[in-house]
Amino acid sequence: MGFQDRLDQEITRRTLLKAAGAGALSLSSAALLDACGILGTNTSSNGKITIGYVSPQTGEAAGFATGDNYVINGVRAASAYKNGFKVGGKTYDVQIVVKDTQSDQTRAGAVTQELINAGVDIVLCASTPEVTNPVANLCELNGVPCVATIVPWESWFFGRGATPTKPFKYTTMFFFGLHEFAGCFFPMWQKMNTNKVVAEMYPNDSDGGAFRSNFIPLVTGAGYKSLDGGAYADGTTDYSAMISKFKNGNAELFSNCPLPPDFNTFWKQAVQQGFKPKLATVAKVLLFPADTTALGDLVINIATDCWWSPFHPYSSTLTGQTAKQLADGFEQSSGQQWLSSLGSVHSLFEIAHEALTNVNDPHDKTAVAAKLNSLTYSGISGPLDWTKGPVPGVAIQQPVGVQWRKGTTYPYSMVVVDNSLNSDVPLNGELVPTNA
């Protein structure tokens, strides 16, 4: 889709003369516009709002974006988007421009610059620091409002050089962070009878750095012993040394935040080499069904975090759909299993609507950014409040603990086994050891 402005009524001297006839020359300009149907009830001539959306639709992180097209098609069909945003007595047509990063940080920056050069009013982005950080950096540099999600807030905030006293102005996000990972994982650990030694697999990247700097102190502060496997490179294919370290340290718990293909490689090697922790709680991986089928039955009883599901009792501000209806609709339309990113991506477009329709001018990027930084609302991802922090520009979701089990309709299914952080979500399973 191009970025050229497409006006609903393109008026030239020739079309005016053709529409009004020869007598048009004697009409006033206002009367002439009215004769052409441009004044009066046709409010769509007031302009257009362009929203850019960036995600990893292909490449190694493509699992995050499996539901993007379905969600965006649904958003485009929602009345608010289909009929236009009403702002200050005017109605603006809305264009959504989608860009694929191909799971590449350099391309993430390149496609974001294309959106900025084309004059988008806001940029939305999702899924891992490799996408959200370069996108947000360019938006901040160019004064373009941006909302990100599905990235630990520490990786997004501190990983981009901000501090609580020197936050960002134009870039905001919602998701959760290391305290929420702890609040999700630790209650599950406590239900296991272990020696409290935690094997930790953190790569040499933004997420790995955030976990190593911020999560390990939480682990040790809670009375557990941390066994850091070392800052390995993304794409590593041999984890034998790390596995030996975990085995020699007699680690009975496991935590990580790798790229999905790296975890698959590690876990298969761990099983082959006899590292079988009593409970594995993983981050950034096994979030989506495509990740589970790549591992097969080795995925059974691995625990992870879940921030959105059909079990969450929330509804859309755009369509009125419940979380279950959104998930069911995706499954019926695609023949694929629901995934947590459905709710997050839908929420991005709820947030864009909230911000752009609650300012005097949706093209005023400073005003839109200020609204994003002070926004409070509840939608399909539940309540979100940017005024609470933990730092400016960040709103927190509360995840629940889930485990993968053998499924019925699909090969594997998530069950909610711990809701310590979000009692709105009902339990529908009991926590069991990953390895007995």
C-alpha positions as CSV (number, residue, x, y, z in Angstrom):
1,M,0.0,0.0,0.0
2,G,1.4,3.4,-1.0
3,F,1.7,6.4,1.2
4,Q,0.3,9.0,-1.1
5,D,-2.7,10.8,0.3
6,R,-5.9,9.7,-1.3
7,L,-8.6,12.3,-1.0
8,D,-12.2,11.2,-1.1
9,Q,-13.0,14.3,-3.3
10,E,-10.2,15.4,-5.5
11,I,-11.2,18.8,-6.8
12,T,-9.6,20.4,-9.8
13,R,-10.8,23.2,-12.0
14,R,-11.8,20.7,-14.6
15,T,-13.9,18.4,-12.3
16,L,-15.6,21.5,-10.7
17,L,-16.6,22.7,-14.1
18,K,-17.8,19.3,-15.1
19,A,-19.8,18.8,-11.8
20,A,-21.4,22.3,-11.7
21,G,-21.7,23.0,-15.4
22,A,-20.9,26.3,-17.1
23,G,-22.9,28.2,-14.5
24,A,-20.4,27.2,-11.9
25,L,-18.1,30.1,-12.9
26,S,-20.7,32.4,-11.4
27,L,-21.0,30.6,-8.1
28,S,-19.1,31.5,-5.0
29,S,-16.4,29.1,-3.9
30,A,-18.5,27.9,-1.0
31,A,-21.6,27.4,-3.1
32,L,-19.5,25.6,-5.7
33,L,-18.1,23.2,-3.0
34,D,-21.7,22.6,-1.8
35,A,-22.8,21.8,-5.3
36,C,-20.1,19.2,-5.6
37,G,-21.3,17.5,-2.4
38,I,-18.2,18.5,-0.4
39,L,-19.9,20.6,2.3
40,G,-22.8,19.4,4.4
41,T,-22.8,15.8,5.6
42,N,-19.7,14.6,3.8
43,T,-17.3,14.8,6.8
44,S,-14.8,12.3,5.3
45,S,-13.2,15.1,3.4
46,N,-11.8,16.4,6.6
47,G,-8.6,14.4,6.2
48,K,-6.9,11.1,7.0
49,I,-5.1,9.5,9.9
50,T,-2.3,7.1,9.0
51,I,-1.3,4.4,11.5
52,G,1.8,2.3,10.9
53,Y,2.1,-1.2,12.3
54,V,5.5,-3.0,12.5
55,S,6.0,-6.7,13.5
56,P,8.1,-9.8,12.6
57,Q,5.7,-11.5,10.2
58,T,8.4,-13.6,8.7
59,G,11.8,-15.0,10.0
60,E,12.7,-16.6,13.3
61,A,10.3,-14.6,15.4
62,A,7.3,-15.0,13.0
63,G,5.4,-17.0,15.6
64,F,4.7,-13.8,17.4
65,A,2.9,-12.4,14.4
66,T,0.8,-15.4,13.4
67,G,-2.5,-13.6,14.2
68,D,-1.6,-10.2,13.0
69,N,-3.5,-10.3,9.7
70,Y,-6.6,-11.6,11.4
71,V,-6.6,-8.9,14.1
72,I,-5.9,-6.1,11.7
73,N,-8.6,-7.2,9.3
74,G,-11.0,-7.2,12.3
75,V,-9.8,-3.7,13.4
76,R,-10.3,-2.4,9.9
77,A,-13.9,-3.7,9.9
78,A,-14.7,-2.2,13.3
79,S,-17.0,0.8,13.0
80,A,-14.6,3.2,14.6
81,Y,-12.0,2.4,11.9
82,K,-14.3,1.7,9.0
83,N,-16.4,4.9,9.5
84,G,-13.5,7.1,10.6
85,F,-12.2,8.7,13.8
86,K,-14.3,11.5,15.1
87,V,-12.1,14.2,16.5
88,G,-13.2,17.8,17.4
89,G,-16.3,17.7,15.2
90,K,-14.4,16.3,12.2
91,T,-14.3,12.7,10.9
92,Y,-11.0,11.4,9.6
93,D,-10.5,8.4,7.3
94,V,-8.1,5.9,8.9
95,Q,-5.4,4.0,6.9
96,I,-3.4,1.2,8.5
97,V,0.0,0.5,6.9
98,V,1.6,-2.8,7.8
99,K,5.3,-3.5,7.7
100,D,7.2,-6.7,8.2
101,T,10.6,-6.6,9.9
102,Q,11.5,-10.1,8.7
103,S,12.8,-10.6,12.2
104,D,15.7,-8.4,11.4
105,Q,16.7,-5.3,13.5
106,T,18.1,-3.4,10.6
107,R,15.0,-3.9,8.6
108,A,12.9,-2.9,11.5
109,G,14.6,0.5,11.5
110,A,14.4,0.7,7.7
111,V,10.6,0.1,7.5
112,T,10.0,2.5,10.4
113,Q,11.9,5.2,8.6
114,E,9.7,4.6,5.6
115,L,6.6,5.1,7.7
116,I,8.0,8.3,9.3
117,N,9.1,9.7,5.9
118,A,5.5,9.1,4.6
119,G,4.1,11.1,7.5
120,V,2.3,8.6,9.7
121,D,0.5,10.0,12.7
122,I,1.4,7.1,15.0
123,V,3.5,3.9,14.9
124,L,2.4,0.7,16.6
125,C,4.9,-2.2,17.0
126,A,5.0,-5.6,18.7
127,S,7.1,-8.5,19.7
128,T,10.6,-8.7,21.2
129,P,13.2,-5.9,21.6
130,E,14.6,-6.8,18.2
131,V,11.5,-5.1,16.8
132,T,10.3,-2.7,19.4
133,N,13.5,-1.0,20.3
134,P,14.8,0.1,16.8
135,V,11.2,1.1,15.9
136,A,10.8,3.2,19.1
137,N,14.2,4.7,18.8
138,L,13.5,6.2,15.4
139,C,10.1,7.4,16.5
140,E,11.6,9.1,19.5
141,L,14.3,10.7,17.4
142,N,11.7,12.0,14.8
143,G,9.0,13.1,17.3
144,V,6.5,10.5,16.2
145,P,4.1,8.9,18.8
146,C,4.7,5.1,19.2
147,V,3.2,2.3,21.2
148,A,5.0,-1.0,21.7
149,T,4.0,-4.3,23.3
150,I,5.2,-7.9,23.9
151,V,8.6,-6.8,25.2
152,P,9.8,-6.8,28.9
153,W,9.6,-3.1,29.9
154,E,13.2,-3.1,31.2
155,S,14.5,-4.3,27.9
156,W,12.5,-1.6,26.2
157,F,13.1,1.3,28.6
158,F,16.6,0.8,30.1
159,G,17.8,-1.1,27.0
160,R,17.2,2.2,25.0
161,G,19.0,4.4,27.5
162,A,16.2,5.9,29.4
163,T,16.1,6.5,33.2
164,P,13.2,7.3,35.5
165,T,14.2,10.9,35.6
166,K,15.0,11.1,31.9
167,P,12.1,9.1,30.2
168,F,11.0,9.1,26.6
169,K,8.6,11.7,25.3
170,Y,7.0,10.2,22.3
171,T,7.4,6.4,22.8
172,T,5.3,4.3,25.2
173,M,4.5,0.7,25.8
174,F,2.4,-1.8,27.7
175,F,3.4,-5.3,28.9
176,F,5.2,-6.4,32.0
177,G,8.7,-6.8,33.4
178,L,11.0,-8.8,35.6
179,H,9.0,-8.3,38.8
180,E,6.0,-9.7,37.1
181,F,8.0,-12.6,35.7
182,A,9.0,-13.3,39.3
183,G,5.5,-12.9,40.6
184,C,4.4,-15.4,37.9
185,F,7.3,-17.9,38.2
186,F,8.2,-17.9,41.9
187,P,4.7,-19.1,43.2
188,M,5.1,-22.1,40.8
189,W,8.6,-22.8,42.0
190,Q,7.4,-22.7,45.6
191,K,4.9,-25.4,44.9
192,M,7.7,-27.7,43.9
193,N,9.8,-29.6,46.5
194,T,13.3,-28.6,45.2
195,N,16.8,-27.7,46.4
196,K,16.1,-24.1,45.2
197,V,19.0,-24.1,42.7
198,V,17.9,-22.3,39.5
199,A,19.6,-22.9,36.1
200,E,19.4,-19.7,34.2
201,M,19.8,-19.5,30.4
202,Y,20.2,-15.8,29.3
203,P,21.7,-14.8,25.9
204,N,23.9,-11.9,25.1
205,D,21.1,-9.7,23.8
206,S,18.7,-7.0,25.2
207,D,16.4,-9.5,26.9
208,G,19.3,-11.6,28.2
209,G,21.0,-8.5,29.6
210,A,17.8,-7.3,31.3
211,F,17.2,-10.7,32.9
212,R,20.8,-11.1,34.0
213,S,20.9,-7.6,35.6
214,N,17.4,-7.5,37.1
215,F,16.0,-11.0,37.4
216,I,18.9,-12.8,39.0
217,P,18.9,-10.4,42.0
218,L,15.2,-11.2,42.4
219,V,16.0,-14.9,42.3
220,T,18.7,-14.7,45.0
221,G,16.6,-12.2,47.0
222,A,13.8,-14.8,47.2
223,G,16.2,-17.3,48.7
224,Y,17.1,-19.3,45.6
225,K,20.6,-20.0,44.3
226,S,21.3,-18.7,40.8
227,L,23.4,-20.8,38.4
228,D,24.0,-18.5,35.4
229,G,24.9,-20.5,32.2
230,G,26.7,-17.5,30.7
231,A,26.0,-14.9,28.1
232,Y,25.9,-17.1,24.9
233,A,25.4,-15.7,21.4
234,D,22.0,-15.9,19.7
235,G,22.1,-18.7,17.2
236,T,24.4,-21.0,19.3
237,T,24.1,-24.6,18.2
238,D,26.0,-26.5,20.9
239,Y,24.9,-26.0,24.6
240,S,26.9,-28.9,26.0
241,A,29.1,-26.8,28.3
242,M,26.1,-25.0,29.7
243,I,24.2,-28.2,30.2
244,S,27.1,-29.7,32.1
245,K,27.3,-26.7,34.3
246,F,23.6,-27.1,35.2
247,K,23.9,-30.8,35.8
248,N,27.0,-30.4,37.9
249,G,25.3,-27.7,40.0
250,N,22.3,-30.0,40.5
251,A,19.9,-27.4,39.4
252,E,16.3,-28.5,39.9
253,L,14.6,-25.3,38.5
254,F,15.1,-23.7,35.1
255,S,14.6,-20.2,33.8
256,N,15.4,-18.6,30.5
257,C,14.7,-15.9,27.8
258,P,16.2,-17.1,24.5
259,L,15.0,-16.9,20.9
260,P,12.6,-19.8,20.2
261,P,14.9,-21.8,17.8
262,D,17.7,-21.5,20.4
263,F,15.6,-23.0,23.1
264,N,14.4,-25.8,21.0
265,T,18.1,-26.7,20.3
266,F,19.0,-26.4,23.9
267,W,16.1,-28.4,25.3
268,K,16.6,-31.3,22.9
269,Q,20.3,-31.4,23.9
270,A,19.4,-31.1,27.6
271,V,17.1,-34.1,27.3
272,Q,19.7,-36.1,25.4
273,Q,22.4,-35.2,28.0
274,G,20.3,-35.9,31.0
275,F,19.5,-32.5,32.4
276,K,15.9,-32.8,33.6
277,P,14.9,-30.0,36.0
278,K,11.8,-30.7,38.2
279,L,10.2,-27.5,36.8
280,A,11.1,-25.4,33.8
281,T,9.6,-21.9,33.6
282,V,10.5,-20.3,30.3
283,A,10.1,-16.7,29.0
284,K,10.0,-15.5,25.4
285,V,9.6,-19.1,24.2
286,L,6.7,-21.6,24.1
287,L,4.3,-18.7,24.1
288,F,2.6,-19.8,20.9
289,P,1.4,-23.1,19.4
290,A,3.9,-23.1,16.6
291,D,6.7,-23.2,19.1
292,T,5.2,-26.3,20.8
293,T,4.8,-28.4,17.7
294,A,8.5,-27.8,16.9
295,L,9.4,-29.6,20.2
296,G,6.7,-32.2,20.1
297,D,6.0,-34.0,23.4
298,L,9.2,-32.5,24.9
299,V,7.0,-29.5,25.5
300,I,4.6,-31.2,27.9
301,N,4.5,-29.7,31.4
302,I,6.9,-26.9,30.6
303,A,5.5,-23.7,32.3
304,T,5.5,-20.2,31.0
305,D,3.8,-16.9,31.4
306,C,0.5,-15.9,29.7
307,W,-0.7,-12.3,29.5
308,W,-3.8,-12.9,27.4
309,S,-6.0,-15.9,26.6
310,P,-9.6,-16.9,26.0
311,F,-9.9,-17.3,29.7
312,H,-9.3,-13.6,30.4
313,P,-12.6,-11.9,31.2
314,Y,-12.0,-8.8,29.2
315,S,-13.7,-7.2,26.1
316,S,-12.7,-4.9,23.2
317,T,-13.5,-1.2,23.2
318,L,-13.6,-1.3,19.4
319,T,-15.8,-4.3,18.6
320,G,-17.3,-5.4,22.0
321,Q,-15.8,-8.9,21.4
322,T,-14.8,-10.8,24.5
323,A,-11.3,-12.4,24.7
324,K,-12.9,-15.8,24.0
325,Q,-14.8,-14.5,21.0
326,L,-11.6,-13.0,19.5
327,A,-9.7,-16.3,20.1
328,D,-12.6,-18.4,18.7
329,G,-12.9,-16.2,15.7
330,F,-9.3,-16.6,14.9
331,E,-9.4,-20.4,15.2
332,Q,-12.5,-20.6,13.0
333,S,-11.1,-18.2,10.4
334,S,-7.6,-19.6,10.2
335,G,-7.9,-23.2,11.3
336,Q,-5.0,-22.4,13.7
337,Q,-4.9,-22.4,17.5
338,W,-5.3,-19.1,19.4
339,L,-2.2,-17.3,20.6
340,S,-1.6,-14.6,23.2
341,S,-0.5,-11.9,20.8
342,L,-4.0,-11.6,19.4
343,G,-5.1,-9.6,22.4
344,S,-2.0,-7.5,22.5
345,V,-2.1,-6.5,18.8
346,H,-5.8,-5.7,19.1
347,S,-5.1,-3.5,22.2
348,L,-2.5,-1.5,20.2
349,F,-5.3,-0.3,17.9
350,E,-7.7,0.3,20.9
351,I,-4.9,2.5,22.3
352,A,-4.4,4.3,19.0
353,H,-8.1,5.1,18.8
354,E,-8.2,6.3,22.5
355,A,-5.2,8.6,22.0
356,L,-6.0,10.0,18.6
357,T,-9.7,10.7,19.3
358,N,-9.0,12.5,22.6
359,V,-6.9,15.3,21.4
360,N,-7.9,18.5,19.5
361,D,-5.9,17.5,16.4
362,P,-4.8,13.9,15.7
363,H,-1.9,15.3,13.6
364,D,-0.5,17.1,16.6
365,K,2.2,14.5,17.5
366,T,3.2,16.2,20.7
367,A,-0.4,16.2,21.9
368,V,-1.0,12.6,20.9
369,A,2.2,11.6,22.7
370,A,1.2,13.4,25.9
371,K,-2.2,11.6,25.8
372,L,-0.5,8.3,25.5
373,N,1.7,9.0,28.5
374,S,-1.4,9.8,30.6
375,L,-3.8,7.3,29.2
376,T,-6.0,5.1,31.5
377,Y,-8.5,2.7,30.0
378,S,-9.7,-0.9,30.1
379,G,-10.0,-3.0,26.9
380,I,-9.4,-6.5,25.6
381,S,-6.1,-6.8,27.5
382,G,-7.8,-5.6,30.8
383,P,-7.0,-2.4,32.7
384,L,-4.0,-0.4,31.5
385,D,-2.8,2.7,33.3
386,W,0.2,4.8,32.1
387,T,-0.1,7.1,35.1
388,K,1.1,4.4,37.6
389,G,4.4,3.4,36.0
390,P,6.7,1.7,37.2
391,V,8.4,4.4,35.0
392,P,6.9,7.1,32.7
393,G,5.6,5.7,29.5
394,V,5.0,2.2,30.7
395,A,1.7,0.4,31.6
396,I,1.8,-3.0,33.3
397,Q,-0.2,-6.1,32.5
398,Q,-0.3,-8.9,35.1
399,P,0.4,-12.4,33.6
400,V,-0.7,-15.8,34.9
401,G,1.3,-19.0,35.0
402,V,0.4,-21.7,32.5
403,Q,1.7,-25.2,31.5
404,W,1.5,-26.9,28.2
405,R,-0.4,-30.2,28.2
406,K,-1.6,-32.7,25.6
407,G,-4.5,-31.2,23.8
408,T,-7.7,-32.5,22.2
409,T,-8.5,-30.2,19.3
410,Y,-4.9,-29.2,18.9
411,P,-1.7,-31.2,19.8
412,Y,-1.0,-29.1,22.9
413,S,-3.0,-26.7,25.0
414,M,-2.3,-24.1,27.7
415,V,-3.9,-24.5,31.1
416,V,-3.8,-21.8,33.8
417,V,-2.1,-23.2,36.9
418,D,-1.3,-20.1,38.9
419,N,-3.1,-16.8,39.0
420,S,-1.2,-15.1,41.9
421,L,-0.9,-11.9,40.0
422,N,-4.3,-11.8,38.3
423,S,-7.2,-13.4,40.1
424,D,-9.5,-12.2,37.3
425,V,-8.3,-15.2,35.3
426,P,-9.7,-18.5,36.6
427,L,-7.5,-21.6,37.2
428,N,-8.3,-24.5,34.9
429,G,-5.5,-26.9,35.8
430,E,-3.1,-28.0,38.5
431,L,0.7,-27.4,38.4
432,V,2.7,-30.6,37.9
433,P,6.4,-31.2,37.6
434,T,8.0,-30.8,34.2
435,N,10.1,-33.9,35.0
436,A,9.0,-36.2,37.8
